[in-house]
Amino acid sequence: MNDLETRCLKFAVNVRFMVKELPYNICNTEDSKQVVRSSGSIGANYIEANESLGVKDKLMRLKISRKESKETIYWLNILYQTNNEDQKNIEQLINEATELK
């Protein structure tokens, strides 16, 4: 596993830890499902890109990984704006997702 693969994995794990700390309500539940999926997809698609069948396949997987980063930032921003007590942790995750993008 290369450095970026490890970083993507750590990011997805940290998103899951953050989600576990959120207050339980219908909005957090639904938004959390989205951010968990998209955060895990960043690394999954990056790994697929590294195991690609060719240049076109690699570029497509990298574009998907970037798209998933953008989606993750979107869901993290929603969680940031609706959960006052967890903002610092979410802000750090937004910064990491931005760097991964």
The first five atom37 places (N, CA, C, CB, O) and aatype in JSON, in Angstrom:
{
  "aatype": [12, 2, 3, 10, 6, 16, 1, 4, 10, 11, 13, 0, 19, 2, 19, 1, 13, 12, 19, 11, 6, 10, 14, 18, 2, 9, 4, 2, 16, 6, 3, 15, 11, 5, 19, 19, 1, 15, 15, 7, 15, 9, 7, 0, 2, 18, 9, 6, 0, 2, 6, 15, 10, 7, 19, 11, 3, 11, 10, 12, 1, 10, 11, 9, 15, 1, 11, 6, 15, 11, 6, 16, 9, 18, 17, 10, 2, 9, 10, 18, 5, 16, 2, 2, 6, 3, 5, 11, 2, 9, 6, 5, 10, 9, 2, 6, 0, 16, 6, 10, 11],
  "atom_mask": [
    [1, 1, 1, 1, 1],
    [1, 1, 1, 1, 1],
    [1, 1, 1, 1, 1],
    [1, 1, 1, 1, 1],
    [1, 1, 1, 1, 1],
    [1, 1, 1, 1, 1],
    [1, 1, 1, 1, 1],
    [1, 1, 1, 1, 1],
    [1, 1, 1, 1, 1],
    [1, 1, 1, 1, 1],
    [1, 1, 1, 1, 1],
    [1, 1, 1, 1, 1],
    [1, 1, 1, 1, 1],
    [1, 1, 1, 1, 1],
    [1, 1, 1, 1, 1],
    [1, 1, 1, 1, 1],
    [1, 1, 1, 1, 1],
    [1, 1, 1, 1, 1],
    [1, 1, 1, 1, 1],
    [1, 1, 1, 1, 1],
    [1, 1, 1, 1, 1],
    [1, 1, 1, 1, 1],
    [1, 1, 1, 1, 1],
    [1, 1, 1, 1, 1],
    [1, 1, 1, 1, 1],
    [1, 1, 1, 1, 1],
    [1, 1, 1, 1, 1],
    [1, 1, 1, 1, 1],
    [1, 1, 1, 1, 1],
    [1, 1, 1, 1, 1],
    [1, 1, 1, 1, 1],
    [1, 1, 1, 1, 1],
    [1, 1, 1, 1, 1],
    [1, 1, 1, 1, 1],
    [1, 1, 1, 1, 1],
    [1, 1, 1, 1, 1],
    [1, 1, 1, 1, 1],
    [1, 1, 1, 1, 1],
    [1, 1, 1, 1, 1],
    [1, 1, 1, 0, 1],
    [1, 1, 1, 1, 1],
    [1, 1, 1, 1, 1],
    [1, 1, 1, 0, 1],
    [1, 1, 1, 1, 1],
    [1, 1, 1, 1, 1],
    [1, 1, 1, 1, 1],
    [1, 1, 1, 1, 1],
    [1, 1, 1, 1, 1],
    [1, 1, 1, 1, 1],
    [1, 1, 1, 1, 1],
    [1, 1, 1, 1, 1],
    [1, 1, 1, 1, 1],
    [1, 1, 1, 1, 1],
    [1, 1, 1, 0, 1],
    [1, 1, 1, 1, 1],
    [1, 1, 1, 1, 1],
    [1, 1, 1, 1, 1],
    [1, 1, 1, 1, 1],
    [1, 1, 1, 1, 1],
    [1, 1, 1, 1, 1],
    [1, 1, 1, 1, 1],
    [1, 1, 1, 1, 1],
    [1, 1, 1, 1, 1],
    [1, 1, 1, 1, 1],
    [1, 1, 1, 1, 1],
    [1, 1, 1, 1, 1],
    [1, 1, 1, 1, 1],
    [1, 1, 1, 1, 1],
    [1, 1, 1, 1, 1],
    [1, 1, 1, 1, 1],
    [1, 1, 1, 1, 1],
    [1, 1, 1, 1, 1],
    [1, 1, 1, 1, 1],
    [1, 1, 1, 1, 1],
    [1, 1, 1, 1, 1],
    [1, 1, 1, 1, 1],
    [1, 1, 1, 1, 1],
    [1, 1, 1, 1, 1],
    [1, 1, 1, 1, 1],
    [1, 1, 1, 1, 1],
    [1, 1, 1, 1, 1],
    [1, 1, 1, 1, 1],
    [1, 1, 1, 1, 1],
    [1, 1, 1, 1, 1],
    [1, 1, 1, 1, 1],
    [1, 1, 1, 1, 1],
    [1, 1, 1, 1, 1],
    [1, 1, 1, 1, 1],
    [1, 1, 1, 1, 1],
    [1, 1, 1, 1, 1],
    [1, 1, 1, 1, 1],
    [1, 1, 1, 1, 1],
    [1, 1, 1, 1, 1],
    [1, 1, 1, 1, 1],
    [1, 1, 1, 1, 1],
    [1, 1, 1, 1, 1],
    [1, 1, 1, 1, 1],
    [1, 1, 1, 1, 1],
    [1, 1, 1, 1, 1],
    [1, 1, 1, 1, 1],
    [1, 1, 1, 1, 1]
  ],
  "atom_positions": [
    [[0.85, -1.17, 0.0], [0.0, 0.0, 0.0], [0.9, 1.24, 0.0], [-0.97, 0.0, 1.23], [1.8, 1.36, 0.83]],
    [[0.65, 2.16, -0.95], [1.47, 3.36, -1.01], [0.94, 4.43, -0.03], [1.5, 3.92, -2.45], [-0.1, 4.24, 0.61]],
    [[1.66, 5.54, 0.08], [1.32, 6.57, 1.05], [-0.08, 7.15, 0.85], [2.33, 7.69, 0.98], [-0.81, 7.36, 1.82]],
    [[-0.46, 7.4, -0.4], [-1.77, 7.98, -0.66], [-2.89, 6.97, -0.38], [-1.86, 8.47, -2.11], [-3.95, 7.35, 0.12]],
    [[-2.66, 5.71, -0.68], [-3.64, 4.68, -0.34], [-3.84, 4.62, 1.17], [-3.19, 3.3, -0.88], [-4.97, 4.53, 1.65]],
    [[-2.75, 4.67, 1.91], [-2.81, 4.65, 3.38], [-3.55, 5.89, 3.89], [-1.39, 4.58, 3.99], [-4.36, 5.8, 4.81]],
    [[-3.27, 7.02, 3.3], [-3.92, 8.27, 3.71], [-5.43, 8.22, 3.43], [-3.29, 9.47, 2.99], [-6.23, 8.68, 4.24]],
    [[-5.81, 7.68, 2.28], [-7.23, 7.55, 1.96], [-7.93, 6.62, 2.94], [-7.41, 7.02, 0.52], [-9.05, 6.89, 3.37]],
    [[-7.27, 5.53, 3.29], [-7.84, 4.59, 4.26], [-8.01, 5.25, 5.62], [-6.94, 3.34, 4.39], [-9.07, 5.13, 6.24]],
    [[-6.99, 5.95, 6.07], [-7.06, 6.64, 7.36], [-8.18, 7.67, 7.35], [-5.72, 7.32, 7.7], [-8.89, 7.82, 8.34]],
    [[-8.34, 8.38, 6.25], [-9.41, 9.37, 6.14], [-10.78, 8.71, 6.27], [-9.3, 10.11, 4.8], [-11.62, 9.19, 7.03]],
    [[-11.01, 7.63, 5.55], [-12.3, 6.93, 5.61], [-12.58, 6.43, 7.02], [-12.34, 5.76, 4.61], [-13.72, 6.5, 7.49]],
    [[-11.57, 5.92, 7.69], [-11.73, 5.45, 9.07], [-12.06, 6.62, 9.99], [-10.44, 4.73, 9.56], [-12.93, 6.5, 10.85]],
    [[-11.38, 7.74, 9.82], [-11.64, 8.91, 10.65], [-13.05, 9.47, 10.44], [-10.61, 9.99, 10.36], [-13.68, 9.96, 11.38]],
    [[-13.54, 9.4, 9.22], [-14.93, 9.82, 8.95], [-15.88, 8.92, 9.74], [-15.25, 9.75, 7.42], [-16.85, 9.41, 10.33]],
    [[-15.62, 7.63, 9.76], [-16.48, 6.71, 10.49], [-16.45, 6.98, 12.0], [-16.07, 5.26, 10.21], [-17.49, 6.91, 12.67]],
    [[-15.28, 7.29, 12.53], [-15.18, 7.63, 13.95], [-15.97, 8.91, 14.25], [-13.7, 7.8, 14.37], [-16.65, 9.0, 15.27]],
    [[-15.88, 9.89, 13.36], [-16.61, 11.14, 13.55], [-18.11, 10.88, 13.54], [-16.24, 12.16, 12.47], [-18.85, 11.41, 14.38]],
    [[-18.57, 10.07, 12.6], [-20.0, 9.77, 12.48], [-20.53, 9.11, 13.75], [-20.26, 8.86, 11.26], [-21.65, 9.39, 14.18]],
    [[-19.73, 8.25, 14.35], [-20.16, 7.58, 15.58], [-20.39, 8.55, 16.72], [-19.13, 6.55, 16.0], [-21.16, 8.26, 17.64]],
    [[-19.74, 9.71, 16.68], [-19.84, 10.71, 17.75], [-20.99, 11.7, 17.54], [-18.55, 11.46, 17.87], [-21.3, 12.47, 18.44]],
    [[-21.61, 11.69, 16.37], [-22.68, 12.65, 16.1], [-23.93, 12.32, 16.9], [-23.0, 12.68, 14.61], [-24.21, 11.15, 17.17]],
    [[-24.68, 13.33, 17.27], [-25.97, 13.08, 17.94], [-26.89, 12.29, 17.01], [-26.65, 14.42, 18.37], [-26.87, 12.46, 15.79]],
    [[-27.68, 11.43, 17.61], [-28.59, 10.61, 16.82], [-29.85, 11.42, 16.47], [-28.96, 9.32, 17.57], [-30.59, 11.83, 17.36]],
    [[-30.06, 11.63, 15.18], [-31.31, 12.19, 14.67], [-31.43, 11.81, 13.2], [-31.37, 13.75, 14.85], [-30.46, 11.36, 12.59]],
    [[-32.6, 11.99, 12.64], [-32.85, 11.53, 11.27], [-31.93, 12.2, 10.26], [-34.3, 11.8, 10.89], [-31.46, 11.56, 9.32]],
    [[-31.66, 13.49, 10.45], [-30.8, 14.2, 9.5], [-29.38, 13.67, 9.54], [-30.8, 15.71, 9.8], [-28.79, 13.38, 8.5]],
    [[-28.82, 13.54, 10.75], [-27.46, 13.02, 10.88], [-27.36, 11.6, 10.36], [-27.0, 13.07, 12.33], [-26.36, 11.22, 9.75]],
    [[-28.39, 10.8, 10.58], [-28.37, 9.42, 10.1], [-28.28, 9.38, 8.58], [-29.63, 8.68, 10.56], [-27.44, 8.66, 8.03]],
    [[-29.11, 10.14, 7.92], [-29.12, 10.13, 6.45], [-27.85, 10.76, 5.87], [-30.35, 10.87, 5.92], [-27.27, 10.22, 4.93]],
    [[-27.42, 11.88, 6.42], [-26.21, 12.53, 5.92], [-24.97, 11.67, 6.19], [-26.04, 13.91, 6.56], [-24.05, 11.63, 5.38]],
    [[-24.97, 10.99, 7.32], [-23.85, 10.11, 7.67], [-23.72, 8.95, 6.71], [-24.02, 9.59, 9.08], [-22.61, 8.57, 6.34]],
    [[-24.84, 8.39, 6.3], [-24.8, 7.29, 5.32], [-24.11, 7.74, 4.04], [-26.22, 6.78, 5.0], [-23.31, 7.01, 3.46]],
    [[-24.44, 8.94, 3.6], [-23.86, 9.47, 2.37], [-22.36, 9.71, 2.51], [-24.55, 10.77, 1.98], [-21.58, 9.34, 1.63]],
    [[-21.96, 10.33, 3.62], [-20.54, 10.66, 3.78], [-19.7, 9.4, 4.0], [-20.35, 11.63, 4.96], [-18.55, 9.36, 3.59]],
    [[-20.26, 8.4, 4.64], [-19.54, 7.14, 4.83], [-19.28, 6.49, 3.47], [-20.32, 6.17, 5.76], [-18.17, 6.03, 3.2]],
    [[-20.3, 6.45, 2.63], [-20.14, 5.83, 1.3], [-19.11, 6.57, 0.46], [-21.48, 5.79, 0.57], [-18.2, 5.96, -0.1]],
    [[-19.27, 7.89, 0.38], [-18.38, 8.64, -0.52], [-16.95, 8.67, 0.0], [-18.9, 10.06, -0.7], [-16.0, 8.64, -0.79]],
    [[-16.77, 8.74, 1.33], [-15.4, 8.78, 1.87], [-14.66, 7.47, 1.61], [-15.43, 9.07, 3.38], [-13.46, 7.47, 1.34]],
    [[-15.36, 6.36, 1.7], [-14.73, 5.07, 1.42], [-14.44, 4.88, -0.06], [0.0, 0.0, 0.0], [-13.49, 4.2, -0.44]],
    [[-15.26, 5.49, -0.88], [-15.1, 5.35, -2.33], [-13.87, 6.09, -2.86], [-16.33, 5.87, -3.02], [-13.34, 5.73, -3.91]],
    [[-13.42, 7.1, -2.14], [-12.21, 7.83, -2.56], [-11.05, 6.85, -2.67], [-11.87, 8.98, -1.57], [-10.41, 6.74, -3.72]],
    [[-10.77, 6.15, -1.58], [-9.65, 5.22, -1.56], [-9.87, 3.99, -2.42], [0.0, 0.0, 0.0], [-8.94, 3.49, -3.06]],
    [[-11.1, 3.5, -2.44], [-11.4, 2.3, -3.25], [-11.11, 2.57, -4.72], [-12.86, 1.87, -3.06], [-10.53, 1.73, -5.41]],
    [[-11.53, 3.72, -5.2], [-11.28, 4.05, -6.61], [-9.82, 4.37, -6.87], [-12.14, 5.23, -7.03], [-9.31, 4.1, -7.95]],
    [[-9.14, 4.94, -5.89], [-7.71, 5.2, -6.05], [-6.94, 3.87, -6.14], [-7.17, 6.05, -4.86], [-6.03, 3.74, -6.97]],
    [[-7.29, 2.92, -5.32], [-6.66, 1.6, -5.39], [-6.93, 0.96, -6.74], [-7.16, 0.69, -4.25], [-6.03, 0.38, -7.35]],
    [[-8.18, 1.06, -7.21], [-8.52, 0.52, -8.54], [-7.69, 1.19, -9.63], [-10.03, 0.71, -8.82], [-7.27, 0.53, -10.59]],
    [[-7.47, 2.48, -9.49], [-6.66, 3.2, -10.49], [-5.24, 2.64, -10.53], [-6.63, 4.71, -10.19], [-4.64, 2.52, -11.6]],
    [[-4.71, 2.31, -9.37], [-3.36, 1.78, -9.31], [-3.26, 0.36, -9.86], [-2.86, 1.79, -7.89], [-2.17, -0.09, -10.22]],
    [[-4.37, -0.32, -9.94], [-4.41, -1.68, -10.49], [-5.09, -1.7, -11.85], [-5.13, -2.64, -9.53], [-5.61, -2.73, -12.27]],
    [[-5.08, -0.58, -12.54], [-5.85, -0.4, -13.77], [-5.36, -1.28, -14.9], [-5.81, 1.04, -14.19], [-4.24, -1.79, -14.89]],
    [[-6.24, -1.44, -15.88], [-5.94, -2.23, -17.06], [-5.22, -1.43, -18.14], [-7.22, -2.81, -17.62], [-4.68, -2.0, -19.08]],
    [[-5.22, -0.13, -17.99], [-4.57, 0.72, -18.97], [-4.68, 2.17, -18.57], [0.0, 0.0, 0.0], [-5.23, 2.5, -17.52]],
    [[-4.15, 3.04, -19.42], [-4.11, 4.47, -19.11], [-5.52, 5.05, -19.01], [-3.31, 5.22, -20.18], [-5.81, 5.8, -18.08]],
    [[-6.41, 4.71, -19.95], [-7.77, 5.25, -19.92], [-8.51, 4.81, -18.67], [-8.54, 4.8, -21.17], [-9.21, 5.6, -18.04]],
    [[-8.35, 3.54, -18.3], [-8.99, 3.02, -17.1], [-8.46, 3.74, -15.86], [-8.77, 1.51, -16.97], [-9.23, 4.1, -14.97]],
    [[-7.15, 3.93, -15.82], [-6.53, 4.62, -14.68], [-7.07, 6.04, -14.54], [-5.0, 4.64, -14.82], [-7.44, 6.46, -13.45]],
    [[-7.12, 6.78, -15.65], [-7.61, 8.15, -15.62], [-9.07, 8.21, -15.18], [-7.45, 8.8, -16.99], [-9.45, 9.11, -14.42]],
    [[-9.88, 7.27, -15.64], [-11.29, 7.25, -15.26], [-11.44, 6.99, -13.76], [-12.05, 6.18, -16.06], [-12.25, 7.65, -13.1]],
    [[-10.67, 6.05, -13.23], [-10.74, 5.76, -11.78], [-10.27, 6.94, -10.95], [-9.9, 4.52, -11.44], [-10.84, 7.23, -9.89]],
    [[-9.24, 7.63, -11.42], [-8.76, 8.82, -10.7], [-9.8, 9.93, -10.73], [-7.44, 9.32, -11.32], [-9.98, 10.64, -9.74]],
    [[-10.49, 10.08, -11.86], [-11.55, 11.09, -11.95], [-12.7, 10.74, -11.01], [-12.07, 11.21, -13.4], [-13.28, 11.63, -10.37]],
    [[-13.04, 9.47, -10.92], [-14.1, 9.04, -10.0], [-13.68, 9.31, -8.56], [-14.43, 7.54, -10.2], [-14.48, 9.78, -7.76]],
    [[-12.44, 9.02, -8.23], [-11.93, 9.27, -6.88], [-12.02, 10.76, -6.55], [-10.47, 8.78, -6.75], [-12.4, 11.12, -5.44]],
    [[-11.67, 11.6, -7.5], [-11.76, 13.06, -7.3], [-13.22, 13.49, -7.11], [-11.13, 13.81, -8.49], [-13.52, 14.32, -6.26]],
    [[-14.12, 12.91, -7.91], [-15.54, 13.21, -7.8], [-16.07, 12.82, -6.42], [-16.34, 12.5, -8.9], [-16.85, 13.55, -5.82]],
    [[-15.64, 11.67, -5.94], [-16.07, 11.21, -4.61], [-15.52, 12.12, -3.51], [-15.61, 9.76, -4.37], [-16.17, 12.32, -2.49]],
    [[-14.33, 12.67, -3.72], [-13.78, 13.64, -2.76], [-14.67, 14.87, -2.69], [-12.35, 14.05, -3.16], [-14.97, 15.36, -1.6]],
    [[-15.08, 15.36, -3.85], [-15.97, 16.53, -3.88], [-17.29, 16.23, -3.18], [-16.22, 16.98, -5.34], [-17.8, 17.06, -2.42]],
    [[-17.83, 15.05, -3.44], [-19.09, 14.67, -2.8], [-18.92, 14.58, -1.28], [-19.6, 13.33, -3.36], [-19.79, 15.01, -0.52]],
    [[-17.81, 14.02, -0.85], [-17.54, 13.91, 0.58], [-17.46, 15.28, 1.23], [-16.24, 13.13, 0.83], [-18.0, 15.49, 2.32]],
    [[-16.8, 16.22, 0.57], [-16.72, 17.59, 1.08], [-18.11, 18.18, 1.22], [-15.85, 18.47, 0.16], [-18.39, 18.87, 2.2]],
    [[-18.97, 17.93, 0.27], [-20.34, 18.42, 0.32], [-21.07, 17.91, 1.56], [-21.11, 18.01, -0.95], [-21.66, 18.68, 2.31]],
    [[-21.02, 16.58, 1.79], [-21.72, 16.0, 2.94], [-21.08, 16.44, 4.26], [-21.71, 14.47, 2.84], [-21.79, 16.66, 5.24]],
    [[-19.76, 16.56, 4.28], [-19.11, 17.04, 5.49], [-19.52, 18.48, 5.81], [-17.58, 16.95, 5.34], [-19.69, 18.84, 6.97]],
    [[-19.67, 19.29, 4.78], [-20.12, 20.67, 4.99], [-21.53, 20.73, 5.57], [-20.06, 21.45, 3.69], [-21.82, 21.56, 6.42]],
    [[-22.39, 19.85, 5.11], [-23.74, 19.79, 5.68], [-23.66, 19.41, 7.15], [-24.63, 18.77, 4.9], [-24.3, 20.04, 7.99]],
    [[-22.88, 18.39, 7.46], [-22.73, 17.97, 8.86], [-22.09, 19.09, 9.69], [-21.89, 16.69, 8.95], [-22.46, 19.3, 10.85]],
    [[-21.14, 19.79, 9.1], [-20.48, 20.9, 9.8], [-21.48, 21.99, 10.17], [-19.36, 21.49, 8.92], [-21.47, 22.51, 11.28]],
    [[-22.34, 22.32, 9.23], [-23.28, 23.41, 9.44], [-24.46, 23.03, 10.33], [-23.8, 23.89, 8.12], [-25.18, 23.91, 10.82]],
    [[-24.67, 21.75, 10.56], [-25.82, 21.32, 11.36], [-25.43, 20.69, 12.7], [-26.65, 20.33, 10.58], [-26.31, 20.25, 13.44]],
    [[-24.15, 20.65, 13.02], [-23.68, 20.06, 14.27], [-22.64, 20.97, 14.91], [-23.09, 18.65, 14.04], [-21.45, 20.82, 14.67]],
    [[-23.09, 21.89, 15.72], [-22.2, 22.89, 16.31], [-21.1, 22.3, 17.18], [-23.01, 23.85, 17.12], [-19.97, 22.79, 17.16]],
    [[-21.42, 21.27, 17.94], [-20.44, 20.75, 18.91], [-19.32, 19.93, 18.26], [-21.15, 19.9, 19.93], [-18.29, 19.7, 18.9]],
    [[-19.49, 19.5, 17.03], [-18.49, 18.66, 16.38], [-17.76, 19.38, 15.25], [-19.14, 17.41, 15.84], [-17.15, 18.72, 14.41]],
    [[-17.8, 20.7, 15.22], [-17.28, 21.42, 14.07], [-15.78, 21.3, 13.87], [-17.64, 22.85, 14.21], [-15.32, 21.19, 12.73]],
    [[-15.0, 21.32, 14.94], [-13.53, 21.26, 14.78], [-13.1, 19.97, 14.1], [-12.83, 21.39, 16.15], [-12.3, 19.99, 13.17]],
    [[-13.63, 18.85, 14.55], [-13.3, 17.56, 13.95], [-13.75, 17.5, 12.49], [-13.95, 16.42, 14.76], [-13.01, 17.0, 11.64]],
    [[-14.94, 17.98, 12.2], [-15.45, 17.96, 10.83], [-14.63, 18.89, 9.95], [-16.94, 18.36, 10.79], [-14.36, 18.57, 8.79]],
    [[-14.24, 20.02, 10.49], [-13.41, 20.97, 9.73], [-12.08, 20.32, 9.32], [-13.15, 22.25, 10.57], [-11.62, 20.51, 8.19]],
    [[-11.48, 19.56, 10.21], [-10.23, 18.85, 9.89], [-10.47, 17.83, 8.78], [-9.66, 18.15, 11.14], [-9.62, 17.67, 7.9]],
    [[-11.61, 17.15, 8.8], [-11.93, 16.17, 7.76], [-12.17, 16.87, 6.42], [-13.18, 15.35, 8.16], [-11.78, 16.35, 5.37]],
    [[-12.81, 18.02, 6.44], [-13.01, 18.78, 5.2], [-11.66, 19.17, 4.61], [-13.88, 20.05, 5.47], [-11.46, 19.06, 3.4]],
    [[-10.74, 19.61, 5.45], [-9.39, 19.97, 4.98], [-8.68, 18.77, 4.36], [-8.55, 20.54, 6.12], [-8.04, 18.9, 3.32]],
    [[-8.79, 17.61, 5.0], [-8.14, 16.42, 4.47], [-8.77, 15.99, 3.15], [-8.22, 15.28, 5.49], [-8.06, 15.61, 2.22]],
    [[-10.1, 16.04, 3.06], [-10.78, 15.67, 1.81], [-10.37, 16.62, 0.68], [-12.32, 15.7, 2.0], [-10.22, 16.2, -0.46]],
    [[-10.2, 17.89, 1.02], [-9.78, 18.87, 0.03], [-8.37, 18.55, -0.47], [-9.83, 20.31, 0.62], [-8.1, 18.64, -1.67]],
    [[-7.49, 18.17, 0.44], [-6.14, 17.8, 0.02], [-6.13, 16.52, -0.81], [-5.24, 17.63, 1.25], [-5.38, 16.41, -1.77]],
    [[-6.97, 15.55, -0.43], [-7.04, 14.31, -1.2], [-7.55, 14.56, -2.63], [-7.95, 13.29, -0.49], [-7.13, 13.91, -3.58]],
    [[-8.46, 15.51, -2.75], [-9.01, 15.87, -4.06], [-7.9, 16.35, -4.97], [-10.11, 16.96, -3.92], [-8.15, 16.7, -6.12]]
  ]
}
